[in-house]
Amino acid sequence: MAKLKDLVNVSVNKDIIIIQNVEIPIIFTMESFDFLIEAYGKTYTQFEKDMNKMLKSGTVTLSKDNLKLMRSLVYAMVRTGGTECTMEELEGAITQHEMPDVYKKALEIFAGQRFQAEDMKKIKSGKK
């Protein structure tokens, strides 16, 4: 029987971010939704709507709302990647000069996923 890892890239959603010169694994999978909801404090559907609104402009400003979106996304990816932390620990660990690279990497992975609200409804209902 063929192994999935021999057929496809099973690390397509994985990457690393650098925090204080340490490589931290990140990944965005279905498991990330719970961490994202925990950090953002709203549903995934609302998160995605807000994220799309932020990205629509083409330029991301560091407003309070945008920073919350990005921190929530990075937190979800770090936790799903296997690093245990609190939101406060993560916020305190990322220096200002690291922020652009960390956020850029998280956005690249997230943009590659493009889960839609309809997909979540299908998964919850069992429909295809």
VOVO-32756 format. One record per residue: residue in one letter; y, x, z of N, C-alpha, C in turn. Coordinates in nm, 2 decimals, padded with zeros to 4 digits. Atoms other than C-alpha are relative to their C-alpha. Layout:
N
KOLMAR resn    n_Y    n_X    n_Z   ca_Y   ca_X   ca_Z    c_Y    c_X    c_Z
KOLMAR    A      Y      X      Z      Y      X      Z      Y      X      Z
...
END
This chain:
128
KOLMAR resn    n_Y    n_X    n_Z   ca_Y   ca_X   ca_Z    c_Y    c_X    c_Z
KOLMAR    M -00.12  00.08  00.00  00.00  00.00  00.00  00.12  00.09  00.00
KOLMAR    A -00.12 -00.08  00.01  00.34  00.13 -00.09  00.09 -00.02  00.13
KOLMAR    K -00.09  00.01 -00.11  00.59  00.21  00.18  00.14 -00.03 -00.05
KOLMAR    L -00.14  00.04  00.04  00.94  00.06  00.16  00.08  00.12 -00.03
KOLMAR    K -00.08 -00.12  00.01  01.10  00.40  00.21 -00.03  00.08 -00.12
KOLMAR    D  00.03 -00.07  00.13  00.92  00.53 -00.10  00.05 -00.08 -00.12
KOLMAR    L -00.05  00.09  00.11  01.06  00.24 -00.31  00.15 -00.01 -00.01
KOLMAR    V -00.15  00.02  00.00  01.42  00.20 -00.20  00.06  00.09  00.11
KOLMAR    N -00.07 -00.08 -00.10  01.68  00.38  00.00  00.02 -00.09  00.13
KOLMAR    V -00.01  00.08 -00.13  01.63  00.24  00.36  00.11  00.05  00.09
KOLMAR    S -00.12 -00.05 -00.08  01.94  00.43  00.48  00.13 -00.04 -00.07
KOLMAR    V -00.12  00.03  00.07  02.19  00.26  00.25  00.11 -00.05  00.09
KOLMAR    N -00.10  00.06 -00.09  02.37  00.09  00.54  00.03  00.10  00.11
KOLMAR    K -00.02 -00.10 -00.11  02.37  00.41  00.76  00.10  00.10 -00.04
KOLMAR    D -00.09 -00.11  00.02  02.63  00.67  00.80  00.03  00.06  00.14
KOLMAR    I -00.04 -00.06 -00.13  02.80  00.88  01.07  00.15 -00.01  00.00
KOLMAR    I -00.14 -00.02 -00.02  03.15  00.89  01.21  00.01  00.12  00.09
KOLMAR    I -00.03 -00.12 -00.08  03.30  01.19  01.38  00.10 -00.04  00.11
KOLMAR    I -00.09  00.02 -00.12  03.44  01.14  01.73  00.00  00.13  00.08
KOLMAR    Q -00.01 -00.12 -00.08  03.56  01.45  01.91 -00.10  00.11 -00.05
KOLMAR    N  00.09 -00.10  00.06  03.36  01.67  01.67 -00.15 -00.03  00.02
KOLMAR    V  00.14  00.04 -00.02  03.04  01.48  01.75 -00.04 -00.11 -00.10
KOLMAR    E  00.05  00.10  00.10  02.84  01.29  01.48 -00.06 -00.12  00.08
KOLMAR    I  00.04  00.12 -00.06  02.79  00.93  01.59 -00.06 -00.09 -00.11
KOLMAR    P  00.06  00.09  00.11  02.54  00.72  01.38  00.06 -00.14  00.01
KOLMAR    I -00.05  00.14  00.01  02.67  00.39  01.26 -00.09 -00.07 -00.11
KOLMAR    I  00.07  00.08  00.10  02.50  00.11  01.07  00.05 -00.14  00.01
KOLMAR    F -00.04  00.14 -00.01  02.58 -00.25  00.98 -00.12 -00.08 -00.06
KOLMAR    T  00.11  00.09  00.04  02.29 -00.49  00.98  00.02 -00.14  00.06
KOLMAR    M  00.00  00.13 -00.06  02.21 -00.84  01.09  00.02  00.01  00.15
KOLMAR    E -00.01 -00.03 -00.14  02.18 -00.70  01.44  00.15  00.02  00.05
KOLMAR    S -00.14 -00.03 -00.03  02.55 -00.61  01.42  00.08 -00.12  00.04
KOLMAR    F -00.07  00.12 -00.02  02.66 -00.97  01.43  00.03 -00.03  00.14
KOLMAR    D -00.02  00.03 -00.14  02.60 -01.02  01.80  00.11  00.10  00.06
KOLMAR    F -00.10 -00.09 -00.05  02.80 -00.70  01.88  00.14 -00.03 -00.05
KOLMAR    L -00.13  00.03  00.07  03.08 -00.80  01.64  00.06 -00.13  00.07
KOLMAR    I -00.05  00.12 -00.07  03.11 -01.15  01.80  00.04  00.03  00.14
KOLMAR    E -00.03 -00.04 -00.14  03.10 -00.99  02.15  00.14  00.07  00.00
KOLMAR    A -00.12 -00.08  00.00  03.38 -00.75  02.06  00.12 -00.09 -00.05
KOLMAR    Y -00.12  00.07  00.06  03.60 -00.99  01.85  00.03 -00.13  00.08
KOLMAR    G -00.02  00.12 -00.08  03.55 -01.29  02.07  00.01 -00.13 -00.08
KOLMAR    K  00.00  00.12  00.08  03.52 -01.53  01.78 -00.13  00.01 -00.09
KOLMAR    T  00.12  00.00  00.08  03.25 -01.63  01.53  00.01  00.10 -00.11
KOLMAR    Y  00.00 -00.09  00.11  03.14 -01.41  01.25  00.08 -00.05 -00.12
KOLMAR    T -00.07  00.07  00.11  03.28 -01.66  01.00  00.15  00.03  00.01
KOLMAR    Q -00.14 -00.03 -00.02  03.62 -01.62  01.16  00.04  00.14 -00.02
KOLMAR    F -00.02 -00.14  00.02  03.59 -01.25  01.17  00.01  00.04 -00.15
KOLMAR    E  00.00 -00.03  00.14  03.51 -01.23  00.80  00.13 -00.06 -00.07
KOLMAR    K -00.12  00.06  00.05  03.80 -01.47  00.72  00.12  00.09  00.03
KOLMAR    D -00.11 -00.09 -00.04  04.04 -01.25  00.91  00.00  00.13 -00.06
KOLMAR    M  00.02 -00.13  00.07  03.90 -00.93  00.76  00.04 -00.01 -00.14
KOLMAR    N -00.03  00.02  00.14  03.93 -01.07  00.41  00.16 -00.01 -00.02
KOLMAR    K -00.14  00.02  00.01  04.29 -01.17  00.48  00.07  00.14  00.02
KOLMAR    M -00.06 -00.13 -00.02  04.37 -00.82  00.61 -00.02  00.09 -00.12
KOLMAR    L  00.03 -00.09  00.11  04.21 -00.65  00.31  00.06 -00.05 -00.13
KOLMAR    K -00.05  00.06  00.12  04.36 -00.89  00.06  00.13  00.07 -00.05
KOLMAR    S -00.13 -00.06  00.03  04.70 -00.72  00.08 -00.01  00.14 -00.07
KOLMAR    G  00.02 -00.13  00.07  04.56 -00.39 -00.04  00.04  00.12  00.09
KOLMAR    T -00.04 -00.10 -00.09  04.73 -00.20  00.24 -00.02 -00.05  00.14
KOLMAR    V  00.03  00.04 -00.14  04.61 -00.21  00.60  00.10  00.06  00.09
KOLMAR    T -00.10 -00.05 -00.10  04.88 -00.19  00.86 -00.06 -00.01  00.13
KOLMAR    L  00.06 -00.01 -00.14  04.81 -00.11  01.22  00.06 -00.10  00.09
KOLMAR    S -00.05  00.11 -00.08  04.91 -00.44  01.36 -00.10 -00.03  00.11
KOLMAR    K  00.09  00.03 -00.11  04.76 -00.57  01.68 -00.13 -00.07 -00.05
KOLMAR    D  00.11  00.08  00.05  04.54 -00.82  01.50 -00.09  00.09 -00.09
KOLMAR    N  00.08 -00.09  00.08  04.42 -00.56  01.24 -00.07  00.10  00.08
KOLMAR    L  00.07 -00.09 -00.09  04.34 -00.31  01.51 -00.12 -00.06  00.07
KOLMAR    K  00.11  00.07 -00.07  04.13 -00.56  01.69 -00.12 -00.02 -00.10
KOLMAR    L  00.10  00.01  00.10  03.94 -00.63  01.37 -00.08  00.13 -00.02
KOLMAR    M  00.06 -00.13  00.02  03.88 -00.26  01.31 -00.08  00.05  00.12
KOLMAR    R  00.07 -00.05 -00.12  03.79 -00.18  01.67 -00.13 -00.08  00.02
KOLMAR    S  00.12  00.08 -00.01  03.54 -00.47  01.67 -00.11  00.04 -00.10
KOLMAR    L  00.09 -00.04  00.10  03.38 -00.36  01.35 -00.06  00.14  00.04
KOLMAR    V  00.05 -00.13 -00.03  03.35  00.00  01.46 -00.10 -00.01  00.12
KOLMAR    Y  00.08  00.02 -00.12  03.21 -00.11  01.80 -00.14 -00.05 -00.04
KOLMAR    A  00.13  00.07  00.05  02.94 -00.33  01.63 -00.08  00.11 -00.07
KOLMAR    M  00.08 -00.10  00.08  02.84 -00.04  01.40 -00.05  00.11  00.09
KOLMAR    V  00.05 -00.11 -00.09  02.82  00.22  01.68 -00.11 -00.05  00.08
KOLMAR    R  00.11  00.06 -00.08  02.61 -00.01  01.90 -00.12 -00.02 -00.08
KOLMAR    T  00.12  00.03  00.09  02.38 -00.11  01.61 -00.06  00.14 -00.04
KOLMAR    G  00.04 -00.13  00.03  02.36  00.26  01.53 -00.08  00.07  00.11
KOLMAR    G  00.08 -00.05 -00.11  02.20  00.32  01.87  00.07  00.07  00.11
KOLMAR    T -00.08 -00.06 -00.10  02.48  00.44  02.08  00.05 -00.10  00.10
KOLMAR    E -00.04  00.10 -00.10  02.53  00.25  02.40  00.14  00.04  00.05
KOLMAR    C -00.14 -00.03 -00.05  02.90  00.22  02.50  00.06 -00.14  00.03
KOLMAR    T -00.08  00.12 -00.02  03.16 -00.03  02.61  00.11  00.01 -00.10
KOLMAR    M -00.11  00.00  00.09  03.45 -00.13  02.39  00.11  00.09  00.06
KOLMAR    E -00.10 -00.08 -00.06  03.68  00.04  02.64 -00.03  00.15 -00.02
KOLMAR    E  00.04 -00.14  00.02  03.48  00.37  02.62  00.02  00.04 -00.14
KOLMAR    L -00.02 -00.03  00.14  03.49  00.36  02.25  00.14  00.02 -00.04
KOLMAR    E -00.14 -00.01  00.03  03.86  00.30  02.23  00.06  00.12  00.06
KOLMAR    G -00.05 -00.12 -00.07  03.92  00.58  02.48 -00.05  00.13 -00.07
KOLMAR    A  00.06 -00.12  00.06  03.70  00.82  02.28  00.06  00.04 -00.13
KOLMAR    I -00.05 -00.02  00.14  03.85  00.79  01.93  00.15  00.05  00.01
KOLMAR    T -00.13 -00.05  00.00  04.16  01.01  01.90  00.08 -00.06 -00.11
KOLMAR    Q -00.09  00.05  00.11  04.46  00.90  01.69 -00.02  00.06 -00.13
KOLMAR    H  00.01 -00.07  00.13  04.40  01.16  01.43 -00.14 -00.03 -00.06
KOLMAR    E  00.13  00.03  00.05  04.03  01.05  01.40  00.00 -00.15 -00.05
KOLMAR    M  00.01  00.14  00.03  04.11  00.68  01.36  00.00 -00.03 -00.15
KOLMAR    P  00.01  00.04  00.15  04.18  00.67  00.98 -00.13  00.03 -00.06
KOLMAR    D  00.14 -00.03  00.05  03.85  00.84  00.90 -00.10 -00.09  00.05
KOLMAR    V  00.10  00.09 -00.06  03.65  00.63  01.14  00.01 -00.14 -00.06
KOLMAR    Y -00.02  00.13  00.05  03.81  00.31  01.02 -00.04 -00.01 -00.15
KOLMAR    K  00.03  00.00  00.14  03.77  00.41  00.65 -00.15 -00.01 -00.02
KOLMAR    K  00.14  00.00  00.01  03.40  00.48  00.70 -00.06 -00.13  00.03
KOLMAR    A  00.05  00.14 -00.04  03.34  00.15  00.88  00.03 -00.10 -00.11
KOLMAR    L -00.03  00.10  00.10  03.52 -00.04  00.61 -00.08  00.02 -00.13
KOLMAR    E  00.08 -00.03  00.12  03.32  00.13  00.33 -00.14 -00.06  00.02
KOLMAR    I  00.14  00.05 -00.02  02.99  00.03  00.49  00.01 -00.16  00.00
KOLMAR    F -00.02  00.14 -00.01  03.12 -00.32  00.57  00.02 -00.06 -00.14
KOLMAR    A -00.03  00.05  00.14  03.25 -00.37  00.21 -00.13 -00.01 -00.08
KOLMAR    G  00.12  00.00  00.07  02.91 -00.28  00.08 -00.10 -00.11  00.04
KOLMAR    Q  00.09  00.11 -00.05  02.74 -00.56  00.28  00.04 -00.13 -00.06
KOLMAR    R -00.06  00.13  00.04  02.96 -00.86  00.20 -00.09 -00.12  00.04
KOLMAR    F  00.06  00.12 -00.05  02.77 -01.11  00.41  00.10 -00.11 -00.01
KOLMAR    Q -00.09  00.12  00.02  02.91 -01.45  00.34 -00.04 -00.10  00.11
KOLMAR    A  00.03  00.11 -00.10  02.93 -01.75  00.58 -00.11 -00.08 -00.05
KOLMAR    E  00.11  00.08  00.06  02.70 -01.93  00.34 -00.14  00.07  00.03
KOLMAR    D  00.12 -00.08 -00.03  02.44 -01.65  00.39 -00.05 -00.03  00.14
KOLMAR    M  00.04  00.02 -00.14  02.45 -01.70  00.77 -00.05 -00.14  00.01
KOLMAR    K  00.04  00.13 -00.01  02.41 -02.07  00.73 -00.15 -00.01 -00.05
KOLMAR    K  00.14  00.00  00.06  02.10 -02.02  00.51 -00.10  00.06  00.09
KOLMAR    I  00.09 -00.07 -00.10  01.95 -01.78  00.76 -00.03 -00.09  00.12
KOLMAR    K  00.01  00.08 -00.12  02.01 -02.01  01.05 -00.09 -00.13 -00.04
KOLMAR    S  00.07  00.12  00.03  01.87 -02.31  00.86 -00.14  00.03 -00.06
KOLMAR    G  00.13 -00.04  00.06  01.58 -02.12  00.70 -00.01 -00.03 -00.15
KOLMAR    K  00.00  00.03  00.15  01.68 -02.23  00.34  00.03  00.13 -00.07
KOLMAR    K -00.02 -00.12  00.09  01.69 -01.98  00.05  00.09 -00.04 -00.11
END
